[in-house]
Amino acid sequence: MTDRHATTTPQEQADFLFDELSAALRHIPDDPAQALDALRVADRAFDALHAWLRAGKPLPQPWRDKAKARPPEEGPGDTG
């Protein structure tokens, strides 16, 4: 994971946290010790993104794009 990234907007911070988690999950370790380290890095990256989202801050752009593309869900009692 990279050192703390200086961002100028909440959206940039959300995207940075998402990118850090994505990079950690894409990493392919060479041996068991590296695998353990990779899991720890991914766990810290997930925790940071989770805390960000739980605080009500913006979604990362890839998720915002998916949310815009999805049709609205039907509410209770809708018979479509």
Secondary structure, DSSP 4 states (H G I P E B T S, - for coil): -PSPPP-SSHHHHHHHHHHHHHHHHH---SSHHHHHHHHHHHHHHHHHHHHHHHTTPPPPHHHHHHHHHSPPPP-TT---
